[in-house]
Amino acid sequence: MVANVGNILSGVQLRQLSALKATAREADGAQLRLATGLKVNNAIDDPDNFFAARTLNHRASDLQRLLDGIDNSLQKIKTAQHGVEAIIDVLNTSESFLNEYEQLLLAGEVDVEEVVDTSFFQIYDDPSAFTAYGGAGQDSGLPVQLQADNFGFTLDDNMWKRIAFGETITADTILEFDFRSTNIPEIAGIGFDNDTNFGNSNDQFFLYGTQLGGVPYSAPTPTYEYDGSGDWVHVTIPIGTFFTGNYSHMTFFADDDGGGDDGDASFRNVVVHTGEYVYGGTNLTVADTYEERYRALLSQIDQLALDTNYRGTNLLDGDDLTTFFNEFRSSSLETEGIYASSAGLGLEYEDFTTVEAVRAKIEQVKQAREDLRAYTSSLSQDFNILKSRNDFTQTMINVLLQGKDELTLTDQNEDGAELLALQTRQIIQTSVLALRTPSIADFLA
């Protein structure tokens, strides 16, 4: 019988079993390093390397966020540069325009006080001037209602009217008017015709209504559709881009031949003009027309300055740009904005009556161009600084991440060889232990 059943392994066998367990633990560690690629997975593995690597990784993350800010600033400066270039192009066009006008003044080829008749303006002061339109039974036969100032009228209770026009519409002819409706009709519109049949041409425009079909239009119905607010709305239609030719009548209609409260349509300040025209004003002199053309050029400068916006920052509308270079915000670059509108550049559009006034404007344009070129130089300098900082920050991030990797990453080849050696040792230790272990029969003998 066995004297001590609890001690069936000898001391040599116990030591061999402990060695086998230690080898298994080492193999598990090698497998973990191979699976994660890290030789330091937590603070227990190597406290110094673990916390040093964490510090390097945190700083790399901070710099990455700063790098995103630098990239954003680069895009904002590029946007401003494109805006400046576009404004300079408009300034060059403006200078050519002013030089041409100056030469005309010097040669005496223009009379600045000459009135230019560029528009047709109809004052509606006679209800009888409106006659039925649209064919038999289309118009209710009621008279239009003139407004108090005689500059407008209202169609109510199913009216189709026309009024003598007798003008030629050219490619640059524009129709302007104010429109209002307090009760939506089936169809409200405006147009031009040479007879009383609205269906044989599409020279009319839909303005408001519940019925979108039945009348041919030059533009899709939503193009000039009234907003339904009940307030006056100004409408501008470049009719010359839709049709041209001689027209004997202008047409107005507010169709509502159904039951219930009939809809209405009100028109006022109806103007058809070709060329420059101050809406609501009087005819222009030659000097006025050049002033308006120059003002239109300056308006383009204003729009360019406003449109040069990138993610909420507009360097051409007075916004400053601050770019930080380190995580402590102790290093930065300030890019100053300017006001690149026509007013900000000192450009004035009034007075085209004398050579001296025109020359003063030419000098203003030249000075504005020089100011923008100087600002472009400043932007280029800041852009180069940011580009250098961008490259430096990216390099720093790579260095920090490389340093972190050197502290924590494992050598896959070394760990693979070590695992193979440990697995071989396990096989040998298991075989040796099996040879030294007595059989059950030996204990029972």
Secondary structure, DSSP 4 states (H G I P E B T S, - for coil): --S-GGG-S-HHHHHHHHHHHHHHHHHHHHHHHHHHSBS--STTT-HHHHHHHHHHHHHHHHHHHHHHHHHHHHHHHHHHHHHHHHHHHHHHHHHHHHHHHHHHHHTT---TTPEE--EEE-----GGG-EE-SSTTTS--PPPEE-TTSSEEEEESSEEEEEEEEEEE-TTEEEEEEEE-SS--SEEEEEEESSS-GGG---EEEEE-S---SS--SS-TTTT---SSSS-EEEEE-GGGT--EEEEEEEEEEE--SSSSPPEEEEEEEEEEES---TTS-PEEHHHHHHHHHHHHHHHHHHHHHH--BTTB-TTBT--EEEE-STTS-SEEEE---B-STTTTT------SSHHHHHHHHHHHHHHHHHHHHHHHHHHHHHHHHHHHHHHHHHHHHHHHHHHHHHHB--HHHHHHHHHHHHHHHHHHHHHHHHHSPPHHHHH-
